């Protein structure tokens, strides 16, 4: 079967050739009477001559949807070009048909344009369509697809994204409701090929839409990062929308411009999710007169408990907008930690002023190191170099302890405690009274150590301090 555009053009040339003949048959009686009147013959002959001349013209008006878009002298070139466009569209979509109303009619007195220009006009004006499908929102067509299954897949994929997000966040969940707020319909109907979109583009468009600008009033405790996160945008986007605003100088009540997505649809889901939450253990401190003041000893190691919590979540386009706890079940009770705190006052009390515990250079200061806190001051020295007590006090520990290797710990009786780690040799025992500057050990590389050095710590009331601030 011929395409619609060929049916529209069929017979137009023949009809044009017989136009004047039909007109003469319909009007010859009237004009024969006029020919008999004096003075009329020249006028009628002029009309007939003009009509004959017009019948012989080889110009054609190109009419698209009742609009004359141009005049051509090469009818066959235009028909051939239409065939090329038709073949091109049918090659990609076998069912493609031109959806415009196209006519070629004899043209009288209108200048013709170049064939190439006429082809460009037709390329811009004409559309081919296929029996596809659309997604309509609130009775307005917004997206066109090549077939019904593609449109349905987009809606299904958008809903599936909500389920996938829940699966990424929770091991156990149950979706109880999943709906699109808007009146969304998938309708099978002819669509223009030029308006077709792929599934990925359609999903992005429906969930992002266009962007709109809203105003945000800064409240107490808000930061640039927190505001951006609450609006679902990046801090850089917030900064771009507010040139001249310094992120570190936000004021309560300050107004910010926020450019946010304006989705065409809102997928609302309700789901029950179950997750485990840690219940922190408590610590009980017990005074012990057998331990020196500032010394601690763990009797019972604390263990966190576990609660199983089921909550009802409300999500819109994958973002949680509401949460309500439904049930809480204790799976494991926490174990309270028991720690002994020394109350014994050392017989020897330090001065609070510390001398350098060994001679050498600092190889690693107090502070962050390799991604974690280094609580001591490392002093590099040769193996066997003397280590002295930084201040007077009582030795509360002398022996091997984990990563410290061989270590001496001295309680100075005034809230201060010092530690000396990685020793190669220990020269004092627990309970010994030592004086400021007294030899207590020798430098080594025991425990977790890379090379010979002294790891020196200062604690006050059980809290580590930077040793460099106490050395004289």
Long-range contacts (C-beta under 8 A, 24 or more apart in sequence): 3-86, 3-97, 3-98, 4-97, 4-98, 5-82, 5-86, 5-98, 5-100, 5-102, 8-101, 8-102, 8-103, 9-79, 9-102, 9-103, 9-104, 12-103, 12-104, 12-105, 13-75, 16-55, 16-105, 16-106, 17-55, 19-55, 19-106, 20-51, 20-52, 20-54, 20-55, 23-51, 54-106, 54-108, 57-106, 57-107, 57-108, 59-106, 59-107, 59-108, 59-110, 59-112, 60-104, 60-105, 60-106, 60-107, 61-103, 61-104, 61-105, 61-106, 61-107, 61-110, 62-102, 62-103, 62-104, 62-118, 62-121, 62-122, 63-102, 63-103, 63-104, 63-105, 64-100, 64-101, 64-102, 64-122, 64-125, 64-126, 65-100, 65-101, 66-101, 68-110, 69-121, 69-122, 69-125, 70-113, 70-117, 70-118, 70-121, 71-107, 71-110, 71-111, 71-112, 71-113, 72-112, 72-113, 72-115, 72-118, 73-112, 73-115, 74-115, 75-104, 77-115, 77-119, 78-104, 78-115, 78-118, 78-119, 78-122, 79-104, 81-119, 81-122, 82-122, 82-126, 85-122, 85-123, 85-126, 85-128, 86-128, 89-128, 89-193, 92-193, 93-128, 93-130, 93-146, 93-193, 95-130, 95-131, 96-128, 96-129, 96-130, 96-193, 97-128, 97-129, 97-130, 98-126, 98-127, 98-128, 98-129, 99-127, 99-128, 99-129, 99-190, 99-192, 100-125, 100-126, 100-127, 102-126, 127-192, 127-193, 127-194, 128-192, 128-193, 129-190, 129-191, 129-192, 129-193, 130-190, 130-191, 130-193, 131-188, 131-189, 131-190, 132-188, 132-189, 132-190, 132-191, 132-196, 133-186, 133-187, 133-188, 133-189, 133-191, 134-186, 134-187, 134-189, 134-191, 135-184, 135-185, 135-186, 135-187, 135-202, 135-206, 136-184, 136-185, 136-186, 136-187, 137-182, 137-183, 137-184, 137-185, 137-264, 137-265, 138-182, 138-183, 139-183, 139-185, 141-187, 142-206, 142-264, 143-197, 143-202, 143-205, 143-206, 144-191, 144-192, 144-195, 144-196, 144-197, 145-191, 145-196, 145-197, 145-199, 145-202, 146-196, 148-186, 148-188, 150-199, 151-186, 152-186, 153-199, 154-199, 154-202, 154-203, 154-206, 155-180, 155-184, 155-186, 157-199, 157-203, 158-203, 158-206, 158-207, 158-265, 158-267, 159-267, 161-203, 161-267, 161-318, 162-267, 162-269, 162-315, 162-317, 162-318, 163-269, 165-315, 165-318, 166-269, 166-271, 166-273, 166-313, 166-315, 169-273, 170-273, 170-274, 170-275, 171-274, 171-275, 172-273, 172-274, 172-275, 173-271, 173-272, 173-273, 173-274, 174-271, 174-272, 174-273, 175-269, 175-270, 175-271, 176-270, 176-271, 176-272, 177-268, 177-269, 177-270, 178-267, 178-268, 178-269, 178-270, 179-267, 179-268, 179-269, 180-265, 180-266, 180-267, 180-268, 181-265, 181-266, 181-267, 181-268, 182-264, 182-265, 182-266, 184-265, 205-264, 206-263, 206-264, 206-265, 207-261, 207-263, 207-264, 207-265, 207-317, 208-261, 208-263, 209-261, 209-262, 209-263, 209-264, 210-262, 211-259, 211-260, 211-261, 211-262, 212-259, 212-260, 212-262, 213-241, 213-257, 213-258, 213-259, 213-260, 214-257, 214-258, 214-259, 214-260, 215-255, 215-256, 215-257, 215-258, 216-255, 216-256, 216-257, 216-258, 217-253, 217-254, 217-255, 217-256, 218-250, 218-251, 218-252, 218-253, 218-254, 218-255, 218-256, 219-252, 220-252, 222-250, 223-247, 223-250, 224-250, 227-256, 227-258, 231-258, 231-260, 232-260, 232-261, 232-319, 233-258, 233-259, 233-260, 263-317, 266-316, 266-317, 267-316, 267-317, 267-318, 268-314, 268-315, 268-316, 269-314, 269-315, 269-316, 270-312, 270-313, 270-314, 270-315, 271-312, 271-313, 271-315, 272-310, 272-311, 272-312, 272-313, 272-326, 273-310, 273-311, 273-313, 274-308, 274-309, 274-310, 274-311, 275-308, 275-309, 275-311, 276-306, 276-307, 276-308, 276-309, 276-331, 277-306, 277-307, 277-309, 278-304, 278-305, 278-306, 279-304, 279-305, 279-306, 279-307, 279-330, 279-332, 279-333, 279-334, 280-304, 280-334, 281-305, 281-334, 281-335, 281-336, 281-337, 282-334, 282-336, 282-337, 283-336, 283-337, 283-338, 283-339, 284-336, 284-337, 284-338, 284-339, 285-339, 285-340, 285-341, 286-338, 286-339, 286-340, 286-341, 287-340, 287-341, 287-343, 288-340, 288-341, 288-342, 288-343, 289-342, 289-343, 289-344, 290-342, 290-344, 291-340, 291-341, 291-342, 291-343, 291-344, 291-396, 292-342, 292-344, 292-345, 292-346, 292-394, 292-396, 292-411, 292-413, 293-342, 293-343, 293-344, 293-345, 293-346, 293-411, 293-413, 293-415, 294-342, 294-411, 294-415, 294-416, 294-417, 294-459, 294-461, 294-462, 295-341, 295-342, 295-396, 295-411, 295-417, 296-339, 296-340, 296-341, 296-342, 296-462, 297-339, 297-340, 297-342, 298-337, 298-338, 298-339, 298-340, 299-338, 299-339, 299-340, 300-335, 300-336, 300-337, 300-338, 301-335, 301-337, 302-334, 302-335, 302-336, 302-337, 303-334, 303-335, 304-334, 305-330, 305-331, 305-332, 305-333, 305-334, 305-335, 306-330, 306-331, 306-332, 307-331, 342-411, 345-413, 346-393, 346-394, 346-411, 346-412, 346-413, 347-394, 347-413, 347-433, 348-392, 348-393, 348-394, 348-413, 348-433, 348-434, 348-435, 349-392, 349-393, 349-412, 349-413, 349-414, 350-391, 350-392, 350-393, 350-412, 350-413, 350-414, 350-416, 350-436, 351-391, 351-392, 351-436, 352-391, 352-412, 352-414, 352-416, 353-391, 353-470, 353-472, 354-390, 354-391, 354-418, 354-458, 354-467, 354-470, 354-471, 354-472, 355-388, 355-390, 355-391, 355-436, 355-437, 355-471, 355-472, 356-390, 356-471, 356-472, 357-387, 357-388, 357-389, 357-390, 357-418, 357-420, 357-454, 357-456, 358-385, 358-386, 358-387, 358-388, 358-443, 358-454, 358-456, 359-385, 359-386, 360-385, 360-443, 360-453, 360-454, 362-468, 363-451, 363-453, 365-468, 366-466, 366-467, 366-468, 367-466, 375-457, 375-464, 376-419, 376-421, 376-455, 376-456, 376-457, 376-467, 377-455, 377-456, 377-457, 377-466, 377-467, 377-468, 378-453, 378-454, 378-455, 378-456, 379-453, 379-454, 379-456, 380-451, 380-452, 380-453, 381-443, 381-452, 381-453, 381-454, 382-443, 382-452, 383-424, 383-442, 383-443, 383-444, 383-445, 383-452, 384-424, 384-425, 384-442, 384-443, 384-444, 385-442, 385-443, 385-452, 386-439, 386-442, 386-443, 387-420, 387-423, 387-439, 387-440, 387-441, 387-442, 387-443, 387-454, 388-437, 388-438, 388-439, 388-440, 389-418, 389-434, 389-435, 389-436, 389-437, 389-438, 389-440, 390-418, 390-436, 390-456, 390-458, 390-470, 390-471, 391-416, 391-418, 391-436, 392-433, 392-434, 392-435, 392-436, 393-418, 393-433, 393-434, 394-431, 394-432, 394-433, 394-434, 395-428, 395-429, 395-430, 395-431, 395-432, 395-433, 395-434, 395-440, 396-430, 397-430, 398-426, 398-428, 398-429, 398-430, 398-432, 399-426, 399-430, 400-446, 400-447, 401-447, 402-447, 402-448, 403-447, 403-448, 404-447, 404-455, 405-444, 405-445, 405-446, 405-447, 405-448, 405-449, 406-441, 406-444, 406-446, 406-447, 407-447, 408-440, 408-441, 410-434, 410-440, 415-460, 415-461, 416-458, 416-459, 416-460, 417-458, 417-459, 417-460, 417-462, 418-456, 418-457, 418-458, 418-459, 419-455, 419-456, 419-457, 419-459, 420-454, 420-455, 420-456, 421-447, 421-454, 421-455, 421-456, 421-457, 422-446, 422-447, 422-449, 422-452, 422-453, 422-454, 422-455, 423-454, 424-452
